[in-house]
Amino acid sequence: MIQVYVCRKADSPSVEFLVLRRATDEAVYPNIWQVITGHVHEGETAHAAAKRELLEETGIAIDTLLVLPYVASFYIAGTDTVHLVPVFAAMVDEHAVIELSDEHQEYRWLPAGDARRTLLFPSHKEGLDILEEVILGTAEPGLSVSI
């Protein structure tokens, strides 16, 4: 699996983060607010899956992703499996047009604090904290890698 944060520069130096609300008819976690998540297909790299999921869920194609120095984790009771999830970020143009897939019903661009309060999962909030440090320059130089 992968996790992708999408952010854009708002009024400088502010940054906004994209949060997506899952559709009501989704079998898993309907109506929750989340970041982009998805499965890695067989033979696909994690960063290729991140770019594909970004395109599928938002309609945004991007060449470069930021690899965050964080691996999210979660447990799925139905399969009794623990997942370690690489985390990526994409900085998009402030005028980027979002075209939601059927998986989501709504989206919002929010400042970090509002996004943190809106997201449900601890790993989504933790990843946001790390991304904010990287974007705002408070992280150690070289802590993240662009691919």
Buried (B, 14 or more C-beta within 10 A) or exposed (E): BBBBBBBBBBEEEEBBBBBBBBBEEBEEEEEBBBBBBBEBEEEBEBBBBBBBBBBBBBEBEBEEBBBBBBEBEBEEEEEEEEBEBBBBBBBBEEEBEBEBEEBBBEBBBBEBEBBBEBBEBEBBBBBBEBBBBBBEEEBEEEEBEEB
